[in-house]
Each structure stands twice: as C-alpha cells, then as structure tokens.
Amino acid sequence: MANPLHPVCSGFFFAQLAERMAHMDTTLVEVTRGALVESSHAGAAVVVDSQGRVVFGLGDVEEAFFPRSAVKALLALPLVETGAADRLRLTDAELALACSSHSGQREHTETAASMLTKAGRAPDCLECGVQWPKHEPSVYRLAADGAKPSALHNNCSGKHSGFICLACDSGVDPKGYIQPDHATMRQVTAALSETTGTKLDARNRGVDGCSIPTFAIPLKSLAVAFARFGTGIGLSADRALAASRLRRAVAAHPFMVGGEGRFDTVLMNALGPRVFSKTGAEGVFCVALPELGLGIAVKARDGAGRAAEVATAALIERFLRPTHPDFAALVRPKLTNWNGTIVGEMRPAAALLA
C-alpha cells in the first residue's frame, strides 16, 4: 500500500482528503436544553432552480438517498396526465390523498375508500399492509370500539389507491401492482426517472415500507425534480398541467396530505400554494417554491424527521420570507417537558440562515 505521506503521494492524498471533507455533512439543526446545546443533527441540504443550478448547498448534495414518501406527488403524475383522474371523477381531496402520508384519521380512510369505489375495487385490493393510525385519538377510538386497523389506515393508502385507479382505468389487473415489473409500477417509475433525470433500476432499488420499489436518487436531482414540479419547466405540456393540478389539489386540501398537527399540513395551511412540501421517511424532505422556481431537498443523516422539518422550514424562511405566525413556530419549535414547561428548542444551524 502506498504511503500517503510519501512526497510522491502526499499531494494527491491531501487533495482527495480536502475534497471529501468539503462534501462531508454539516450540522443542520441544534437541540438546546436551557442555554446549552444538548444534541445536533448533521446532514445535507440543497436548493436549485429548474435548470439544476445550485443556489444553496450544504454537505454532499450529489450523494444518493432513498427519498421514500417524499416523491409521492411525482408518482401521482401519471394518474392525472393520462386522464385517469378525470375519467374516474376523482376530486381534489382524493388527488391530494394520492400525494399523502396521512395519519389514518377518518377523513383519510373514507377518502381512500371512495377512490377505490370509483375504480370498482374494495379495500382488500390494497397491498400496502395494515397499519395503526399515526393519529393517536384515532387509535384510541378504534380500540374503544373493539375494531382493528385495516390497510385503509396505512399512511400510504392514498398513494396505493391512486395506483389501483391508474391500473383499472388502463384496463390492467391491479393485482401485484407493488412489484417492479407490473405495468402500473413501470409507468409511475418512469415518471420518477424522467422528472429526476435519474436512471432507476435494480442497482439503486430497495423496497419501501409500503412494499413498492424505492430508489436511491441524488439529493440534487430530487431538488431539481421539485423545481420542475413547481414550475412545469422541463416537463412535457401534459405533465406540467398534471403537476399544476396536483399542487392546486394539495393547496386546497392540505389536511389530506398529513393530518392534524402534521408538519406538511400546518405548513401548507399557513402558506397555501406558495409552497408544496412532502416529508419522506428517514429524515428526507422535498419542497417546491413555485413563485421562485426553486426546489429544495433535505436529508438528516441520522434519519430524524424532526431535524429535516426544522432545516426545511429554515430554507423556506431564507428564500420565501413568509410572515404567517403559524410558520414561525416551525422554524424554532419549542421543547416542553411533561408539565408543559418549555425546556429548550430546536433551531437551524447558522449555515442555513440568511
């Protein structure tokens, strides 16, 4: 093995080391207790325009991550651009649910069931798996009634209902739609590949929590996709119209995208069509800022959703300058103990602030 300190090797070695250090994750969010920093979350974040020009970056923005649920709106594009949504008479609330990671509240499950009915299918057609609601009061209500959760309570049931609607409208048997080689899954995967500009195949494919394929995609490419989703630039005419319709649906029904108290719902309730945001598992967040033509992608290295939320809010504040009071609380959320006493806060690292 070559000695990195040998005069012949040292220049190359230290150049490589400097390049790697320049791309290392940096602190995105600090967590305080009293006046002291108790913990911190490192990661990467990037803001780009629809041409892929980086206007802000921290960490290695070229590294590929699994976006998980953050790309649900991109997977919903074929449902609209093929005309399936119109032929099945899907409402804006139903289209918003197709983009969601919902909390399993009654409004969510009823809306998913309505989508399936319009496709001529029953809830047993869902292949996302059974999940207890994320909304605690809904869990207690089910338990009090002696009922059990179903696949409709799965946070991905709206997305899956959208896949089933797309398959049925195309005359395709939806059975096995979660498999990579199913015609409907190939269709939505192609939309994801085209919007992100990333080749998606078995080499970067994993299996998501709801059993559909998920693909590792560079953080910068995710941000580009959301800049395009927010503006239509770089998309076909039909796809740009589909993106606009999905954004309007979500802006009109932000509750469907998350639920009571959820970050996406609170954010889009406050800012309306100025922002489209979507959380993903393991600390990923993707955002479109349509009026600025920008896309944002964030990854908390430790997978902490709380860190990704604060970092995302900080970048929205940096570029959009919203003044809504409900938004301000998302940038520096307070931490309380069991007595309700404020004991600290989460705050964006200085590098995220303008």
N, C-alpha and C positions, 0 to 999 in steps of 0.2 A: 504494500500500500504506500502511495506517495506521501511524503511528509509535507503537511500543509504549511509548515514553517520554513521549508526549503526555499531559498531565494527564487528558484525557477517556478515554484508552485504558489508562493505566498500571495502574489498579486492577484492571480486568478481566484484563489480561495477566498480572500477577503472581499473581492468584488462580488462573488456569489453570496457570501455571508451578508454583505450590506444590502444586496437586492432582496434576500429573504427577509431580513429584519424590516425593510421598508414596507413589506407586504404583510407583516405579522398583524394579527388582530390587535386592536387598541381598545381601551376602556370605552364603552358606550354609556354605561349607566352606573351611578354610585347609589348605595343604600346607606342612609345615615341612621344612627341612634343617638339622640341628643345632638351634640356638636361634632361627633366623630363619625368617620366612615366605617361602617361595620362590614360591608362586603361590596363587591363590584362585579359587573358583568362585562366581559370582553366580547368583541365580535367585529362584524364588518357592515358597512352601510354605503349605499351609492345612490346618487341622483343623476339621471340622464335625460336628454331630450330624445325625441322620436328618431333622430338620426344616429343615436348612440353616443353622442358627445357627453362626456362626463363633466358635470358642473359641480359635483361634490363627491368625494370618496374618502372612506376610511377603511383600513385593512385591505385584505386581498379580495378585490371585487371581481376577479376572474375565477376564483375558486367555485367549484360546482357544489350545490347543496340540493337536497330534496325539498322542493317548495311545499309539498303536501297540499293541504287545503287552500293555500294562498292563491292557487291558479284556477279555482273552480269557475270563475267567470269566463276564463279563456276556454275551458272545456264546455261551457254552455253556448258558445258562439254558434256551433252547427245547429243547435235546436232552433235558433232564430233565423239564421241566414238561409237555411234550407226551406223555410216556410212552414216547418212542422208546428211551430208555436201558433201561427195564425190558423192553420187548418184544424188544430185541436182546441182553438179558442182559449189558449192559456192567458190568464190575467197577469197584470203587472206583479201582483203579490206572488203568484206562482213562479214567474220568471225570477223574481228576487230570491225565492226559496231555492231555486236551482243553483244559485250562486253562493249558497249559505253554508255555514257551520252552526246550525241552530241549537238552541238549548233544550229542545224537546218539550216546549210548552204546548198547550192545547191548540193554539192558533197554528203552530208549526205542523203538528201531526195531522190536523184536519186539512191543511193546505196540501200536504204531500199526498194524502188520500184522495183529494179532489183531482190532482194531476193524474194519478193512476186510473181513476174512474174515467177520465176523459180519453185515456189511452185504451180503455176497455180491459183494464187489468185490476187485480186485487193486491193488497199489501204483501201477500205471500210471494209475489213476484220479485220483491226486493232481495238483493243478495249482499247487502251491506252489513248484515249481522244485527243482533239485538243489543241495545244499549240502554242503560238507565238514563233518564233526562239529566242534563247538566244543571237544570234549574231545580234547586233543592225543594221549593214548595211543590213542584210537580211530582217529585219523588215521594214526598210525604203523602200527597193526595192519592197516588197510585197505591201506596202501602195501606193507607186508611181504608181504601175501597176493596182491599184484598185482590187487587189487579196486578198483573205483571207487565213489564215493558215489552214493546214489540220493535220490529225493525223501523217502524214509523218514528220511534223516539230517537233513533240513531241520528247523530248530528249531521250525517251525510245523506239522509233520506231524500232531501230535496234534489240534490245532485243526481242521485240514483234514479229518482222518479223522472228527472229530465232525460236521462239516458234511455229509460224504458219508453218514454214518449217518442223520442227520436227513432228508436228501433221500430216501434209499432207503426209510426207514420210512414217509415220507409218500407214497410212490408217484411221486416226482418224479425224472426223469432227472438225475443229478448233473452231467452234462457242462455245463461253463460255469458252475459254481456260484460262481466267483470274481467274476462280473460283477454289477454293482449291481442289474440288473433280473431276476436269477434268483430264482425263488420262495424258495429257501432263504436267499439273501443278504438278500432283503427281510425275511424272518422274523427273522433274527438282528439286522439293523439296527434293526428296530422295537423289539426288546428293549433295545438300547443306547440308543435315543432315549428310551424310556419310563423307564428307570432313571436316566438322567442329566437328564431333563427338558429335553432339547435337541433342537431341530429339526435333522434331518440330511438334507441334500440336496446337489445338485451344487455349491452355493455354498460349502460348507465341506468338500467331499470331496477326498481325494487317493488315491493308490494306495500301498499298503503294500509292504514288501519281499517279502512272500509273495504279492503280486498281488491281495489282496482290497481293498475300499474301506476307507479310514481317514478319520476325520472329526475336524476341529478342534473341541474342546469346552472350554469354560471350566474352568479348574483347580478352581474351587469346585464346579462341577457334577460333576466326576469324584469329588471327595471325598464329596459327597452320595450319589452312586451307591454308593460303597463303604460308607458308613454304613448305607444301606438293605440292601445285600448282607449285611452283618454282623449285622443285627438282624431283617430282614423287615419293618420298619416302612415303610409307604408302598408296599409291594408287594402284589399280589394273593396270596390264600392259596396258590395253586399255585406262584406264583413264589417266595414266601417259603420254601416247602418245598424247592423246587429249589435255592435259594441255600444252605440249610442242608445239603442233601445234598452239594453240591459242596464246601462248606467241610470237611465231615467226610472226604470222599474225599481232599482235599489234605492235611489234617492227618494222615491215616493213611499217605499215600504222598508226602511232600514231595520225595523224590528224583525223582519223575516230573515235578515242576514245573520243575526246573532240572537238577540233576545234581551230580556230585562237586565240592565246593568252591564251588558257586554260592551267591550271597547268599540267594536265596529259600529254597533247601533248607536251608542252615545255620540261618537264622533260624527256620524253621518246625519244624525238628528240635529246636531248643532250646526253643521256646515252645509248640509244639503248637497246639491250637485257639484259644488266646488271640489269635492273630494270623493273618490271611490277607494275604499280600503278593504283589505281582506287579510285576515290572520291565517297562518298555517301552523301546523304542529312544530314542536322543537324550535321555537323562537324565530320563526320566519314571518316577515310581514311584507306585503306588496301594496303599493298605493299608486293611483293615478291622480294628477292635478290637472284636469282638462284645460282650465283657463290659462295655465302657464305652459302647457305642453310638456310636462315633466312626468317621469316615472320614478318611483322610489322602491328600493328593495333593501331589507334589513335582515341580518342573521345574528342572533345572540349565540355565541359559540357554545354555551352550556345548555342551550335549549330552553332557556327561561322565557316564557311568554311575557312575563311582567316587564322584563328588560326590553324586549322587542317593542312593546307598546309604548314605553316612555321614549325610546330612541325614535320611533316613528313619529310620535307627537312632536318631538323636538324639531325634526326635519320639516314637518308641515308648518310649524311655527316659524322656522327660519325662512322659508320660501313664500308662504302664503300670508303670513301675518294676520291670522284670524283674531277677532276680538270677542267672540262669544264666551260668556263666563263658564259654560259647561266644558268648553275646550281647555281652558286654562288649567282645570283640575287634572287633565290627562297628562300634562307635561311634567308636573311635580306632584304626584299623588301622595297624600299623607298616609302614614302608617299608624295604626292605633292598636292598643292592647285590648284585653277582654273587658276592661272597664270603659272603653271608648276614649281613653286618654291618648292624645297624639304623642307618639314617642319618637318619631323620625319621619323621613320622607324618602322617596325615590327621586333622583334628579339626573338630568342628562349630563354627561361629561362635557367639559368646556369645549372640546373639539367639535361637538355637534351644534354649538350655539353660534349665532352670527356675531 
